[in-house]
Amino acid sequence: MASTPAEAVATPRATWRHYYELTKPKVVLLIVFTSIVGTLLATPGLPPLDALLWGNLGIGLAASCAAAINHVLDQKIDEKMARTRHRPLPTGSVNNAQALSFAAVLGLASMAMLWLLVNPLTAVLTFLSLIGYAVIYTVWLKRATSQNIVIGGAAGAAPPVLGWAAVTNSIDPNALLLFLIIFIWTPPHFWALAIARRDEYARAGIPMLPVTHGIPYTRLQVLLYTVLLVLVTFMPFLTGMSGLIYLATTLVLNGIFLYYSFAMKFTGRGELPMKVFKFSVQYLMYLFAALLVDHYVPTTQLLVPVGP
């Protein structure tokens, strides 16, 4: 029996799970974790509760808003990729109007919360990060250049700066160092995934580096950026921002990351790109966790000789 026109345009029956998926919860969890670390590192003791609670909740809502907008703008691409074709918009579980309305609520709540309950600087920086990811990266960079991840990574690297600003109402050099770590981490993280999904990106017409320059070249870039990341991650210790706990953790994590990157470059084993991608997420979480532990369990004094 043929469907009626009313049935053909019926509003999808979206559930809370579909809206939850629109927020890309795993990605937002990592974003909020790094912003919380920024908040806690901004002060020697515990930060003000309002900055810790409302600041990071507002940052999380903004990240969720950007994710929902990304779902709408990337709908046609998501339909062509096995990794994303089961998302709420390609499957019709949520329509564009519902997703954009949801994003608007999240975005407005975020900006009101940050502006009124935290400080205007955090609100402005968070808004710029939202625009950077949801609009500049998704609409333009992603489709325009193979360096999309490198340039667009600035938006994804901002959360520690936002969390720090929620406490100090300023942009601190140490916060920018955390920004730099995530900024350099982003290319090897995403390019490893792009190697594994190279054919899907090619079908979708996205000029990811493995599509435009080939997989061997991308493997080399992953290795080079990993080496650069190793150098950058030692800077918190060298500048006195962190101590021995962070240093020991960094040595272990960097050793594993370098091993995977070298193996992917010189062996070409097919399973390694996804292993690198998955490990890179753990790498960033453990690295920032070490910064946090080191902050509250200082060990730099162990390097100073004790006099008679």
MARZA-122742 format. One record per residue (C-alpha): residue in three letters; x, y, z; residue number from 1. Coordinates in Angstrom, 1 decimal, m for minus. Layout:
BEGIN
r/x/y/z/k
ALA/X/Y/Z/NUM
...
***
This chain:
BEGIN
r/x/y/z/k
MET/0.0/0.0/0.0/1
ALA/1.4/3.4/m1.0/2
SER/2.1/5.9/1.7/3
THR/0.2/9.2/1.8/4
PRO/1.9/12.5/1.3/5
ALA/1.4/13.2/5.1/6
GLU/3.1/9.9/5.9/7
ALA/6.0/10.6/3.5/8
VAL/6.9/13.9/5.3/9
ALA/6.2/12.7/8.8/10
THR/8.5/14.1/11.5/11
PRO/11.0/11.4/12.6/12
ARG/10.4/9.9/16.0/13
ALA/13.6/11.0/17.7/14
THR/14.4/9.7/21.1/15
TRP/16.8/11.2/23.7/16
ARG/19.4/8.7/22.6/17
HIS/19.4/10.2/19.1/18
TYR/19.9/13.7/20.5/19
TYR/22.6/12.3/22.8/20
GLU/24.4/10.9/19.8/21
LEU/24.2/14.2/18.1/22
THR/26.5/15.6/20.8/23
LYS/29.3/13.2/19.9/24
PRO/29.6/12.3/23.6/25
LYS/33.0/10.5/23.5/26
VAL/34.6/13.5/21.8/27
VAL/32.9/15.9/24.1/28
LEU/34.1/13.9/27.1/29
LEU/37.7/14.3/26.1/30
ILE/37.2/18.0/25.4/31
VAL/35.6/18.6/28.8/32
PHE/38.3/16.5/30.5/33
THR/41.1/18.7/29.1/34
SER/39.1/21.9/30.0/35
ILE/38.7/20.6/33.6/36
VAL/42.4/20.0/33.8/37
GLY/43.0/23.6/32.5/38
THR/40.6/24.8/35.3/39
LEU/42.4/22.9/38.0/40
LEU/45.9/23.8/36.8/41
ALA/45.1/27.5/36.8/42
THR/45.4/27.9/40.6/43
PRO/47.7/26.3/43.2/44
GLY/44.8/25.0/45.2/45
LEU/41.2/24.3/44.2/46
PRO/39.6/26.7/41.8/47
PRO/36.3/28.5/42.7/48
LEU/33.4/26.2/42.4/49
ASP/31.5/28.4/40.0/50
ALA/34.4/28.4/37.5/51
LEU/34.8/24.6/37.9/52
LEU/31.1/23.8/37.6/53
TRP/29.6/26.4/35.3/54
GLY/32.7/27.0/33.3/55
ASN/33.2/23.4/32.2/56
LEU/29.4/22.7/31.9/57
GLY/29.2/25.7/29.5/58
ILE/32.3/24.6/27.6/59
GLY/30.7/21.1/27.3/60
LEU/27.4/22.5/26.0/61
ALA/29.2/24.6/23.4/62
ALA/31.2/21.5/22.2/63
SER/27.9/19.6/22.0/64
CYS/26.3/22.4/20.0/65
ALA/29.2/22.4/17.6/66
ALA/28.9/18.6/17.2/67
ALA/25.2/18.8/16.4/68
ILE/25.9/21.5/13.8/69
ASN/28.6/19.3/12.4/70
HIS/26.1/16.5/12.0/71
VAL/23.9/18.7/9.9/72
LEU/26.6/20.1/7.7/73
ASP/28.2/16.7/7.2/74
GLN/25.0/14.8/6.6/75
LYS/25.7/14.0/2.9/76
ILE/29.3/13.0/3.7/77
ASP/28.1/10.8/6.6/78
GLU/25.8/8.9/4.2/79
LYS/28.7/7.8/2.1/80
MET/31.0/6.5/4.9/81
ALA/30.5/3.2/6.7/82
ARG/31.8/4.7/10.0/83
THR/29.1/7.4/10.0/84
ARG/26.1/6.3/7.9/85
HIS/24.3/5.0/11.0/86
ARG/24.3/8.5/12.7/87
PRO/20.8/10.0/13.5/88
LEU/20.6/12.3/10.4/89
PRO/21.6/9.8/7.7/90
THR/19.2/7.2/9.1/91
GLY/16.4/9.7/9.4/92
SER/16.0/9.4/13.1/93
VAL/16.4/13.1/13.5/94
ASN/15.8/15.8/10.8/95
ASN/17.8/18.9/10.1/96
ALA/15.3/21.2/11.8/97
GLN/15.3/19.1/15.0/98
ALA/19.1/18.9/15.0/99
LEU/19.5/22.7/14.5/100
SER/16.9/23.5/17.1/101
PHE/18.7/21.3/19.5/102
ALA/22.1/22.9/18.7/103
ALA/20.6/26.4/19.2/104
VAL/19.3/25.5/22.6/105
LEU/22.7/24.1/23.6/106
GLY/24.6/27.1/22.2/107
LEU/22.4/29.7/23.8/108
ALA/22.5/27.9/27.2/109
SER/26.3/27.7/26.9/110
MET/26.8/31.4/26.1/111
ALA/24.4/32.6/28.8/112
MET/26.0/30.4/31.4/113
LEU/29.6/31.4/30.5/114
TRP/28.8/35.1/30.2/115
LEU/26.6/35.5/33.2/116
LEU/28.1/32.9/35.6/117
VAL/31.8/32.7/34.7/118
ASN/33.2/35.7/32.7/119
PRO/32.8/37.3/29.3/120
LEU/36.3/36.3/28.1/121
THR/35.6/32.6/28.5/122
ALA/32.3/33.1/26.7/123
VAL/33.9/34.9/23.8/124
LEU/36.8/32.4/23.5/125
THR/34.4/29.5/23.6/126
PHE/32.2/31.1/21.0/127
LEU/35.2/31.6/18.7/128
SER/36.1/27.9/19.2/129
LEU/32.6/26.8/18.4/130
ILE/32.6/28.8/15.1/131
GLY/36.1/27.6/14.3/132
TYR/35.0/23.9/14.4/133
ALA/31.3/24.0/13.4/134
VAL/31.7/26.6/10.6/135
ILE/35.3/27.3/9.5/136
TYR/36.5/23.7/9.7/137
THR/33.4/21.8/8.7/138
VAL/32.1/24.1/6.0/139
TRP/35.4/25.3/4.5/140
LEU/38.7/23.7/5.6/141
LYS/37.5/20.1/5.6/142
ARG/36.5/20.3/2.0/143
ALA/39.2/22.7/0.8/144
THR/42.7/21.4/1.8/145
SER/44.6/18.3/2.9/146
GLN/45.9/20.4/5.8/147
ASN/42.3/20.8/7.1/148
ILE/43.2/18.9/10.4/149
VAL/46.4/21.0/11.0/150
ILE/44.6/24.4/10.6/151
GLY/41.3/23.3/12.0/152
GLY/43.0/21.7/15.0/153
ALA/43.2/25.1/16.7/154
ALA/39.5/24.9/17.7/155
GLY/39.9/21.5/19.1/156
ALA/43.0/22.5/21.1/157
ALA/41.3/25.4/22.8/158
PRO/39.5/23.7/25.8/159
PRO/42.4/23.9/28.3/160
VAL/42.7/27.6/27.5/161
LEU/39.0/28.0/28.1/162
GLY/39.1/26.2/31.4/163
TRP/42.0/28.2/32.5/164
ALA/40.3/31.5/31.5/165
ALA/37.3/30.5/33.5/166
VAL/39.4/30.8/36.7/167
THR/41.8/33.6/35.8/168
ASN/39.8/35.7/33.3/169
SER/43.0/35.8/31.3/170
ILE/45.0/33.9/28.7/171
ASP/48.0/32.4/30.5/172
PRO/51.2/31.2/28.8/173
ASN/50.9/27.8/30.6/174
ALA/47.5/27.4/29.2/175
LEU/48.9/28.1/25.7/176
LEU/51.4/25.4/26.3/177
LEU/48.5/22.9/26.9/178
PHE/46.9/24.3/23.7/179
LEU/50.2/23.6/21.8/180
ILE/50.3/20.0/23.0/181
ILE/46.8/19.3/21.7/182
PHE/47.4/21.2/18.5/183
ILE/50.5/19.1/17.7/184
TRP/48.7/15.9/18.8/185
THR/45.8/16.4/16.5/186
PRO/47.4/15.6/13.1/187
PRO/48.9/12.2/13.9/188
HIS/45.6/11.3/15.8/189
PHE/43.3/12.1/12.8/190
TRP/45.7/11.1/10.0/191
ALA/46.0/7.6/11.5/192
LEU/42.2/7.3/11.2/193
ALA/42.3/8.8/7.7/194
ILE/44.8/6.1/6.6/195
ALA/42.5/3.4/7.9/196
ARG/39.4/5.1/6.2/197
ARG/41.2/6.4/3.1/198
ASP/38.8/4.8/0.6/199
GLU/35.7/6.1/2.4/200
TYR/37.1/9.7/2.5/201
ALA/37.9/9.4/m1.2/202
ARG/34.3/8.3/m2.0/203
ALA/33.0/11.2/0.0/204
GLY/35.2/13.7/m1.8/205
ILE/37.1/14.8/1.3/206
PRO/40.7/15.8/0.6/207
MET/42.3/14.1/3.6/208
LEU/46.0/13.7/3.4/209
PRO/46.0/10.0/2.4/210
VAL/43.6/10.8/m0.4/211
THR/45.6/13.7/m1.9/212
HIS/49.2/12.6/m1.1/213
GLY/49.0/8.9/m0.6/214
ILE/49.3/6.6/2.4/215
PRO/53.2/6.3/2.5/216
TYR/53.5/10.1/2.7/217
THR/50.8/10.3/5.4/218
ARG/52.7/7.7/7.4/219
LEU/55.8/9.8/7.2/220
GLN/53.8/12.9/8.4/221
VAL/52.4/10.9/11.3/222
LEU/55.9/9.9/12.4/223
LEU/57.3/13.5/12.0/224
TYR/54.4/15.0/14.0/225
THR/54.8/12.3/16.7/226
VAL/58.5/13.3/17.0/227
LEU/57.5/17.0/17.3/228
LEU/54.8/16.0/19.9/229
VAL/57.5/14.2/22.0/230
LEU/59.5/17.4/22.0/231
VAL/56.5/19.7/22.9/232
THR/55.3/17.4/25.7/233
PHE/58.6/17.8/27.6/234
MET/58.0/21.6/27.8/235
PRO/55.8/21.5/30.9/236
PHE/58.6/19.8/32.8/237
LEU/61.4/22.0/31.3/238
THR/59.5/25.2/32.2/239
GLY/58.8/24.1/35.7/240
MET/55.0/23.8/35.2/241
SER/55.1/20.1/36.1/242
GLY/57.4/17.6/37.9/243
LEU/58.7/14.1/38.0/244
ILE/55.3/12.3/37.9/245
TYR/54.5/14.1/34.6/246
LEU/58.0/13.5/33.3/247
ALA/57.9/9.7/34.0/248
THR/54.4/9.4/32.4/249
THR/55.5/11.4/29.4/250
LEU/58.5/9.2/28.8/251
VAL/56.4/6.0/28.8/252
LEU/53.6/7.4/26.7/253
ASN/56.0/9.0/24.1/254
GLY/57.9/5.7/23.9/255
ILE/54.7/3.8/23.0/256
PHE/53.5/6.5/20.5/257
LEU/56.9/6.5/18.8/258
TYR/57.0/2.7/18.6/259
TYR/53.6/2.7/16.9/260
SER/54.4/5.5/14.6/261
PHE/57.8/4.0/13.5/262
ALA/56.1/0.6/13.0/263
MET/53.3/2.1/10.9/264
LYS/55.9/3.9/8.8/265
PHE/58.3/1.1/8.2/266
THR/56.2/m2.1/8.3/267
GLY/53.0/m1.0/6.7/268
ARG/51.0/m3.5/8.8/269
GLY/47.3/m2.9/8.1/270
GLU/46.1/m3.0/11.7/271
LEU/48.4/m0.3/12.9/272
PRO/46.6/2.9/11.8/273
MET/43.6/2.1/13.9/274
LYS/45.9/1.1/16.8/275
VAL/47.6/4.4/16.5/276
PHE/44.3/6.2/16.4/277
LYS/42.9/4.4/19.5/278
PHE/46.1/4.8/21.5/279
SER/46.4/8.5/20.7/280
VAL/43.1/9.1/22.6/281
GLN/44.4/7.2/25.6/282
TYR/47.7/9.1/25.2/283
LEU/46.1/12.5/25.6/284
MET/43.9/11.4/28.5/285
TYR/46.8/9.9/30.4/286
LEU/49.1/12.8/29.6/287
PHE/46.6/15.4/31.0/288
ALA/45.8/13.1/34.0/289
ALA/49.5/13.1/34.8/290
LEU/49.6/16.9/34.6/291
LEU/46.8/17.0/37.1/292
VAL/48.3/14.4/39.5/293
ASP/51.6/16.2/39.3/294
HIS/50.0/19.5/40.1/295
TYR/48.6/18.2/43.4/296
VAL/51.5/15.9/44.2/297
PRO/54.5/18.2/43.4/298
THR/57.8/16.4/43.0/299
THR/60.2/19.0/41.6/300
GLN/61.7/19.6/45.0/301
LEU/63.2/16.1/44.8/302
LEU/65.6/17.4/42.1/303
VAL/67.0/20.0/44.6/304
PRO/69.9/18.7/46.7/305
VAL/69.2/18.9/50.4/306
GLY/71.9/20.8/52.4/307
PRO/73.6/19.5/55.5/308
***
